[in-house]
Amino acid sequence: MRSLPYHGRSRPHGGRRLAAAITAGVMAIAAVLLASRPAAADTPWLSISEDGYASFSVPVASIEASVGPVSQVAIEGNFGPSFTWAEFGLTRRGDVWSGVLGPLRPGLYSYQVTGDDTKGLKDPTNSTGVASKPLWSTFFVPGDAARLLADAPQGQGGKVETLTYRAKQQERSAQVWTPPGYAAKGPKAYPVLFLQPGDGASATDWLDLGRAKQIFDNLSLQKAMEPMVVVISDGDGLQELRKAVADRYRVHRDPAHQAIAGVAEGGTRALRAALAHPAQYAYAGSFSGLLTDGAGRTDAYASNRHVKLLRLYTGNVTDPAYNATYRLMKALDRARIAYEFDGVNPDAGANWNAWQENLIDFAPRLFRKVSDHGPSAGHGKLKGEFNPPAPGTTPTPFVTEDGFVTFETTTAFTAAERVKVWANWAPNGSWLRIPLSRAGDRWRVTVGPLGPWFYYYRWMVDGVSVKDASNPTKVTSEPTWSTFLVRGDRARLLTDVPAGQGGKVESMTYRSGVANQDRTALVWTPPGYDPKRAQPYPVFYLQHGGGQSYTDWVEMGRAKQILDHQFLDGDLVPMVVVMGNGNVSDFNKELLENIVPAARARYHVSDDPSQQALAGLSMGGGQAFGVLKAFPGRFAYVAAFSAGFGSAAGVDAEAINSGTKLLRLYVGDQTDFVQPFFMTSLTTLNNLGIRYEFDGVTPGPHGWDVWQKNLIDLAPRLFKR
């Protein structure tokens, strides 16, 4: 069975042929998974495991009571590459929409529940909120990388209160953080930082999404920043706000003890304040600021004299400020205005995950001497502007050397309302949908950085699955899918070997007595295959999953590339690999009476059981177990990927142990829905006394990211015992 990342009416891994192809073992899995699991109204919709997996379980009744009946449900959140906003589809199982995503990196995540693309609702079981986004909730994944975002011990942090003031004849409010130990009276005055949000955002976003209180609390407790008062406002009426702060709080009034920073348009305001009025603030920080007019007529002498720190921050190429920051730095260099650059954040774009890091870097630099003026650890140089190819350039997508991928549609979807790209780029290969934006008469988006690996995707145009017509790759069993490869060491075994050095893949036609038709298998022969050599070749029968095709191991599993590399690396016993069609009612008969005889007639392969192997994924793994039970010893090497053993009735454990040199089992992590059934199978095998090897949990879902890794592990183990 294929990976099932979405899970309403339409699935990226299909399902139209699944019912006919599914085996009894997988039917058992389905029966367990589809059992009704009603949830109480107050049961949390979200739970986070210690290792960072987010499990969502949304009652159907709650959805329908809020927005009416829906055919699909997604969790929208900052789960995508670079923490971009993405959609994670849930599966309906009985009375609950559910799904598991992860492992997520430590940090703060925001999300909302959405039905049928347009019907949004807030998770009523999550007490967190975002003032500017009423449907959003948040959750925190703890970890060392996010330790400064965690709540400080009770009673040890600073305080946040609301300051009301008048500006432009209106009553306004700001949020004010005062440090631990702050007292309204005393001889000591505090410096002050004015912190700005972006346009269309709320000042409270710095608290709800930016974790500003936690950051300041933890930095203060570590004595990593000067005690200061922090004023968070929406940016309007700064002069009036500064006066109100000075009247209410024990702060310095002189510019040398004043700082300003902000995100996006708030960063632009901070830049303009520092450059146009350098005598007002001694410190300025721009987090993804979009100052497009450069340094303007800034007085370089005045700026360098009064501004002690002007520090620029940007995310990676997905940040709209990336090019603007490059142009600004050039302008500042020409004007000879002193500034610092934090370097390009490789792992985040224009979002709060990046801006949290910016604040953590910026705050300790204020109102004190620091020795380190360089970029943050892991940040790189901004060498030039990022400009993807011109519209209409084909083929697509466009992949940079560092893993940023730009998708572009044709002009066929000009009238569409929503276009999304759905791909296996969530943690460990789960599927997420990312919206594209209009670009003239096309739609575009840049996603990344993606780690080196093999990726597959499809368009979703107003809810309909569509193939990227500009991508020449194809997947026979899934006509709307396209693929691409991000090169790198991790993906070496999935890349093509040099021309002429690999093995060959040929089609083998055979007569299926079970299906009563001619059928096809794909056969890989190793480099240097010699049909006349004295010793027949070992043979490995490799099966696909439910709803798939005999072509999938080549088109999706990258079997040819994996086998080619492992052979050239000297890790693989020369063998013939037969990938047959397992979509039949009686696989045992199909394999033994049709596929195996056809392979022996056409290829120089052994009929010795010790030189035969059988493996498959999901349904194919269940079929491999079925052959093992019915014909123990017929194949000395047997493996199952993401499949369960099933019933123990009539199993001859002694025959299996005596006739099997290797029984090796694989399964994905908790995002693989087969995992509970698989783990039960291990107990069954233990109780029967059957010897096996368990590879351990393979990180990833019920999908090709896992099964490719399984084949990579299995193939070098065959025919060596």
Secondary structure, 3 states (H helix, E strand, C coil): CCCCCCCCCCCCCCCCCHHHHCCHHHHHHHHHHCCCCCCCCCCCCEEECCCCCEEEEEEHHHHHHHHCCCCCEEEEECCCHHHCCEEEECEEECCEEEEEECCCCCEEEEEEEEECCCEEECCCCCCCCECCECCCEEEEECCHHHHHHCCCCCCCCCEEEEEEEEECCEEEEEEEEECCCCCCCCCCCECEEEEECCCCCCCCHHHHCCCHHHHHHHHHHCCCCCCCEEEECCCCCHHHHHHHHHHHCCECCCHHHEEEEEECHHHHHHHHHHHHCCCCCCEEEEECCCCCCCCCCCCHHHHHHHCCEEEEEECCCCCCHHHHHHHHHHHHHHHCCCCEEEEECCCCCCCHHHHHHHHHHHHHHCCCCCCCCCCCCCCECCCCCCCCCCCCCCCCCEECCCCCEEEECCHHHCCCCCEEEEECCCHHHCCEEEECEEECCEEEEEECCCCCEEEEEEEEECCEEECCCCCCCCCCCCCCCEEEEECCHHHHHHCCCCCCCCCEEEEEEEEECCCCEEEEEEEEECCCCCCCCCCCECEEEEECCCCCCCCHHHHCCCHHHHHHHHHHCCCCCCCEEEECCCCCCCHHHHHHHHHHHHHHHHCCECCCHHHEEEEEECHHHHHHHHHHHHCCCCCCEEEEECCCCCCCCCCCHHHHHHHCCEEEEEEECCCCCCHHHHHHHHHHHHHHCCCCEEEEEECCCCCHHHHHHHHHHHHHHCCCC
